Amino acid sequence: MSRAVTLAWVVFLFTLPLWMNDLYILHVLIIAGIFIIAAMSLNLLLGYTGQLSLGHVAFFGIGAYVSSLVSLGFEIHVFDMPVSLAPKPVWFSMILAVVFAGLCGYMIGKISFKVRGAYFVIVSVSFAEVTRLVALNWVELTQGPMALNNIPFLKLWLPGVGDIDILGKVPNYYLVLTVAVVTYVIIRRLVHSRAGRAMIALRENEPLATSVGIDVTRFLVLATVVSAALAGLAGAVYAHYVRIVDPDVFLFIYTVTMVIMVVTGGKGTLAGPIVGGLIFGLLPEVLRGFEVKPEIQWVVYGVLMILIVYFLPEGIVPALRDAWRRARGRSGPPPAEPAAVAPGATPAEARP
């Protein structure tokens, strides 16, 4: 049943631009899809290792800036020595963005997972603020508050088709959808691997996992690297879609949005960030359609989040899954009653 539902959703999403003529709705879906990718990457840390990262937007912004700078090219001075880079193809710049974001995740993981408690939260928040300040003040490289603009769009070559310009709503919709599917597959394969089982064991009972020989730091750093790389990929896709990047990409509200998507959808589930992302990514636009004032929109947004957390503390996806299991249990045949066993008789003697 779950496979049929998943297949139906994939077919629906891939055929949506064929009958959806409203480009604004496609734009909203593209932005929501990019944040769903980032939320899925955060879920690998928050949901499967139990580590809360409140600076996850740093990896998102690093991916956006690295991909933009490499594709645009730059020239800076380091100790009065000129350092320049010629513009590179967008596909190459996106790969570098993923690699650089992953390296930053490795650095943060190595620093913070040597200790426990709230240190990872503190380090992640501090790292996000440092990256924002660097993007704001290193004007020679990032243009500071003036932003990087005219970022080139992605071009792909497909056999039998030729060059494809990923420019406009429909091509970017399919790009985001493809990246989201690839991200989902990567996280699913990792979660169901030996490393994923080790991460879940650390989340459930770290002392017990350590006692059976699981290297805590190794698997937490692995989760951080993969999570950061995927967030960097989301940032790179975002940069080449909007084609302008400024320091506001590091705003704390974006991390809060990712956390909301993960927690309300159901942390530690593969579908949770997707469901939470669709709800909280599309909800502001739905409310705007009713001509609700902006301040009322945020009130409704907050009240809905509180209601979901209060009545569905495990998230929407776990609640739906439990309801489905209960419904199947009620509709199935009643369990057979055990045969009565006479005093002194063995269970085998009581069988008809």
C-alpha positions as CSV (number, residue, x, y, z in Angstrom):
1,M,0.0,0.0,0.0
2,S,2.8,2.5,0.9
3,R,4.6,1.8,-2.3
4,A,1.4,2.4,-4.3
5,V,0.8,5.7,-2.5
6,T,4.5,6.7,-3.1
7,L,4.2,5.9,-6.8
8,A,1.0,7.8,-7.1
9,W,2.6,10.9,-5.5
10,V,5.6,10.6,-7.8
11,V,3.4,10.4,-10.9
12,F,1.3,13.3,-9.7
13,L,4.3,15.5,-9.1
14,F,6.1,14.7,-12.3
15,T,2.9,15.4,-14.4
16,L,1.9,18.5,-12.5
17,P,3.5,21.1,-14.9
18,L,1.6,19.4,-17.8
19,W,-1.7,20.6,-16.5
20,M,-0.7,23.4,-14.1
21,N,-0.7,26.7,-16.0
22,D,-0.2,29.0,-13.0
23,L,3.6,29.9,-13.0
24,Y,3.3,31.5,-9.6
25,I,2.1,28.3,-8.0
26,L,5.0,26.5,-9.7
27,H,7.4,29.1,-8.1
28,V,5.9,28.5,-4.7
29,L,6.3,24.7,-5.2
30,I,9.9,25.2,-6.3
31,I,10.8,27.3,-3.2
32,A,9.0,24.8,-1.0
33,G,10.8,21.9,-2.7
34,I,14.2,23.5,-2.0
35,F,13.4,23.9,1.6
36,I,12.1,20.3,1.8
37,I,15.5,19.2,0.5
38,A,17.2,21.2,3.3
39,A,14.7,19.8,5.8
40,M,15.4,16.2,4.7
41,S,19.1,16.9,5.3
42,L,18.4,18.3,8.7
43,N,16.2,15.3,9.5
44,L,19.2,13.1,9.1
45,L,20.8,14.8,12.1
46,L,17.8,15.7,14.2
47,G,15.6,12.7,13.5
48,Y,18.1,9.8,13.2
49,T,21.0,10.9,15.5
50,G,19.0,13.1,17.9
51,Q,21.4,16.1,17.4
52,L,19.7,19.4,17.1
53,S,21.4,21.8,14.7
54,L,20.2,25.4,15.0
55,G,22.8,26.6,12.5
56,H,21.9,24.3,9.6
57,V,21.2,27.3,7.4
58,A,25.0,27.9,7.4
59,F,25.5,24.9,5.1
60,F,22.6,26.1,2.9
61,G,24.1,29.5,2.5
62,I,27.6,28.1,2.0
63,G,26.3,26.0,-0.9
64,A,24.6,29.1,-2.4
65,Y,27.7,31.3,-2.1
66,V,30.3,28.8,-3.3
67,S,28.3,27.7,-6.3
68,S,27.6,31.4,-7.2
69,L,31.2,32.5,-6.8
70,V,32.7,29.6,-8.7
71,S,30.2,30.1,-11.6
72,L,30.7,33.8,-11.7
73,G,34.4,33.9,-11.1
74,F,36.2,36.3,-8.7
75,E,39.4,38.1,-8.0
76,I,40.5,39.0,-4.5
77,H,43.7,40.0,-2.7
78,V,45.2,37.8,0.0
79,F,48.1,39.5,1.8
80,D,48.3,41.9,-1.1
81,M,48.6,39.0,-3.6
82,P,45.9,38.7,-6.2
83,V,44.0,35.5,-6.3
84,S,41.5,34.9,-9.1
85,L,39.3,32.2,-10.5
86,A,37.8,32.2,-13.9
87,P,34.1,31.4,-14.3
88,K,33.4,27.7,-14.3
89,P,30.4,25.7,-15.6
90,V,27.4,25.7,-13.3
91,W,27.3,21.9,-12.9
92,F,31.0,22.0,-11.7
93,S,30.3,24.9,-9.3
94,M,27.4,22.9,-7.8
95,I,29.6,19.9,-7.2
96,L,32.2,22.1,-5.5
97,A,29.4,23.6,-3.4
98,V,28.4,20.2,-2.2
99,V,32.0,19.2,-1.4
100,F,32.8,22.5,0.4
101,A,29.6,22.3,2.5
102,G,30.4,18.7,3.4
103,L,33.9,19.7,4.5
104,C,32.5,22.4,6.7
105,G,30.2,19.8,8.2
106,Y,33.2,17.5,8.8
107,M,35.0,20.4,10.6
108,I,32.0,21.3,12.8
109,G,31.4,17.6,13.6
110,K,35.0,17.0,14.6
111,I,35.0,20.1,16.8
112,S,31.6,19.7,18.5
113,F,31.2,15.9,18.9
114,K,34.3,15.6,21.1
115,V,31.9,16.8,23.8
116,R,28.2,16.2,24.5
117,G,25.2,18.1,25.8
118,A,24.3,21.5,24.1
119,Y,27.8,22.0,22.7
120,F,26.7,21.0,19.2
121,V,23.8,23.5,19.3
122,I,26.1,26.3,20.4
123,V,28.8,25.5,17.8
124,S,26.3,25.2,15.0
125,V,24.6,28.5,15.9
126,S,27.9,30.3,16.3
127,F,29.1,28.9,12.9
128,A,26.0,30.1,11.2
129,E,26.5,33.6,12.6
130,V,30.2,33.7,11.6
131,T,29.4,32.7,8.0
132,R,26.7,35.4,7.9
133,L,29.2,38.0,9.1
134,V,31.8,36.9,6.6
135,A,29.3,37.1,3.8
136,L,28.2,40.6,4.9
137,N,31.7,42.1,5.5
138,W,34.0,40.4,2.9
139,V,32.8,42.8,0.3
140,E,35.6,42.2,-2.1
141,L,34.5,38.5,-2.5
142,T,30.8,38.4,-1.7
143,Q,29.8,42.0,-2.6
144,G,28.4,42.2,1.0
145,P,24.9,43.7,1.3
146,M,24.9,44.6,-2.5
147,A,24.6,40.8,-3.2
148,L,25.8,38.6,-5.9
149,N,23.6,39.0,-8.9
150,N,23.3,37.8,-12.5
151,I,24.2,34.3,-11.3
152,P,24.3,32.0,-14.4
153,F,21.7,29.3,-14.8
154,L,22.3,25.6,-15.1
155,K,22.9,24.1,-18.5
156,L,22.7,20.3,-19.0
157,W,23.4,18.1,-22.0
158,L,21.4,15.0,-22.5
159,P,22.1,12.3,-25.1
160,G,19.6,12.5,-28.0
161,V,18.3,15.8,-26.7
162,G,21.2,18.2,-26.7
163,D,21.7,21.2,-24.5
164,I,19.0,22.1,-22.0
165,D,18.8,25.5,-20.3
166,I,17.4,25.2,-16.8
167,L,15.9,28.6,-17.0
168,G,12.3,29.4,-16.1
169,K,9.7,27.8,-13.8
170,V,9.1,24.5,-15.5
171,P,12.7,23.4,-16.0
172,N,13.6,24.5,-12.4
173,Y,10.6,22.6,-11.1
174,Y,11.8,19.4,-12.6
175,L,15.4,20.1,-11.4
176,V,14.2,20.6,-7.8
177,L,12.0,17.5,-8.0
178,T,14.8,15.4,-9.3
179,V,17.2,16.7,-6.6
180,A,14.6,16.0,-4.0
181,V,14.1,12.4,-5.2
182,V,17.9,11.8,-5.3
183,T,18.2,13.3,-1.7
184,Y,15.4,11.0,-0.5
185,V,17.1,8.0,-2.0
186,I,20.5,8.8,-0.5
187,I,19.0,9.3,2.9
188,R,16.9,6.2,2.7
189,R,19.9,4.1,1.6
190,L,22.0,5.5,4.4
191,V,19.3,5.1,7.1
192,H,18.8,1.4,6.1
193,S,22.5,0.7,6.0
194,R,24.7,-0.5,8.9
195,A,25.8,3.1,9.5
196,G,22.1,4.2,9.7
197,R,21.3,1.5,12.2
198,A,24.3,2.7,14.3
199,M,23.0,6.3,14.1
200,I,19.5,5.2,15.3
201,A,21.1,3.2,18.1
202,L,23.0,6.3,19.2
203,R,19.8,8.2,19.3
204,E,18.0,5.6,21.3
205,N,20.6,4.8,23.9
206,E,24.1,6.2,23.4
207,P,25.8,4.4,26.4
208,L,24.4,1.0,25.3
209,A,25.5,1.7,21.7
210,T,28.9,2.6,22.9
211,S,29.1,-0.6,25.0
212,V,28.6,-2.8,22.0
213,G,31.4,-1.1,20.1
214,I,29.7,1.6,18.0
215,D,32.1,4.5,17.4
216,V,30.0,7.5,18.5
217,T,32.1,10.3,17.0
218,R,32.6,8.5,13.7
219,F,28.9,8.0,12.9
220,L,27.8,11.4,14.2
221,V,30.4,13.1,12.0
222,L,29.3,11.0,9.1
223,A,25.7,12.1,9.6
224,T,26.9,15.7,9.8
225,V,28.9,15.5,6.6
226,V,26.1,14.0,4.6
227,S,23.5,16.4,6.1
228,A,25.7,19.4,5.4
229,A,26.5,18.3,1.8
230,L,22.8,17.9,1.0
231,A,22.0,21.2,2.5
232,G,24.7,22.8,0.4
233,L,23.2,21.2,-2.7
234,A,19.8,22.7,-1.8
235,G,21.5,26.1,-1.4
236,A,23.2,25.8,-4.8
237,V,19.9,24.9,-6.5
238,Y,18.4,28.0,-4.8
239,A,21.1,30.3,-5.9
240,H,20.9,29.3,-9.6
241,Y,17.1,29.5,-9.5
242,V,16.7,33.0,-7.9
243,R,20.0,34.1,-9.5
244,I,20.8,36.6,-6.7
245,V,22.3,35.8,-3.3
246,D,22.8,38.1,-0.3
247,P,23.7,37.6,3.4
248,D,20.0,37.2,4.2
249,V,20.3,33.7,3.0
250,F,21.9,33.0,6.5
251,L,18.9,34.3,8.4
252,F,18.0,32.2,11.5
253,I,14.4,32.1,10.5
254,Y,15.3,29.7,7.7
255,T,16.7,27.2,10.2
256,V,13.6,27.6,12.3
257,T,11.5,26.8,9.2
258,M,13.5,23.6,8.6
259,V,13.1,22.5,12.2
260,I,9.3,23.2,12.0
261,M,9.1,21.1,8.8
262,V,10.9,18.2,10.4
263,V,9.2,18.2,13.8
264,T,5.7,18.7,12.7
265,G,6.0,16.2,9.8
266,G,7.6,13.6,12.0
267,K,11.3,13.5,12.8
268,G,13.0,10.2,12.3
269,T,10.7,9.4,9.4
270,L,11.6,9.6,5.7
271,A,8.3,11.2,4.7
272,G,8.0,13.6,7.7
273,P,10.0,16.5,6.3
274,I,8.2,16.2,3.0
275,V,4.8,16.4,4.6
276,G,5.8,19.1,7.0
277,G,7.5,21.0,4.1
278,L,4.4,20.9,1.9
279,I,2.1,22.1,4.7
280,F,4.3,24.9,6.0
281,G,5.7,25.8,2.6
282,L,2.3,26.2,1.0
283,L,0.3,27.4,4.0
284,P,1.4,31.1,3.7
285,E,0.3,31.1,0.1
286,V,-3.1,29.5,0.9
287,L,-3.7,32.1,3.6
288,R,-2.7,34.9,1.2
289,G,-5.4,33.6,-1.2
290,F,-8.0,34.4,1.5
291,E,-6.7,38.0,1.7
292,V,-5.7,37.5,5.3
293,K,-3.4,40.2,6.7
294,P,0.3,39.3,7.1
295,E,0.2,39.5,10.9
296,I,-2.9,37.2,11.0
297,Q,-1.1,34.8,8.6
298,W,1.8,34.4,11.2
299,V,-0.7,33.9,14.0
300,V,-2.5,31.1,12.1
301,Y,0.9,29.7,11.2
302,G,2.0,29.6,14.8
303,V,-1.3,28.3,16.2
304,L,-1.4,25.4,13.6
305,M,2.2,24.5,14.6
306,I,1.3,24.5,18.3
307,L,-1.8,22.3,17.7
308,I,0.1,19.8,15.7
309,V,2.8,19.5,18.3
310,Y,0.3,19.3,21.1
311,F,-2.1,16.8,19.6
312,L,0.4,14.9,17.4
313,P,3.6,15.0,19.5
314,E,5.3,12.5,17.3
315,G,4.4,14.3,14.1
316,I,1.9,14.0,11.3
317,V,3.4,11.0,9.5
318,P,3.8,8.8,12.7
319,A,0.2,9.6,13.7
320,L,-1.1,8.7,10.2
321,R,0.9,5.5,10.2
322,D,-0.5,4.5,13.7
323,A,-4.0,5.3,12.6
324,W,-3.6,3.1,9.4
325,R,-2.3,0.2,11.5
326,R,-5.2,0.5,13.9
327,A,-7.6,0.6,11.0
328,R,-6.1,-2.5,9.4
329,G,-6.2,-4.3,12.8
330,R,-9.9,-3.6,13.2
331,S,-10.8,-4.7,9.7
332,G,-8.8,-7.9,9.7
333,P,-10.0,-11.2,11.1
334,P,-10.0,-11.5,14.9
335,P,-7.1,-13.4,16.4
336,A,-7.7,-17.0,17.2
337,E,-8.3,-17.8,20.8
338,P,-5.8,-20.2,22.4
339,A,-7.1,-23.7,23.1
340,A,-7.9,-24.5,26.6
341,V,-5.3,-26.7,28.3
342,A,-6.5,-29.2,30.9
343,P,-4.7,-29.2,34.2
344,G,-1.5,-31.3,33.9
345,A,-1.7,-31.5,30.1
346,T,1.0,-30.1,27.8
347,P,0.0,-27.6,25.1
348,A,0.6,-30.2,22.4
349,E,-2.0,-32.5,24.0
350,A,-4.5,-29.7,23.9
351,R,-4.3,-29.3,20.1
352,P,-7.2,-30.8,18.1
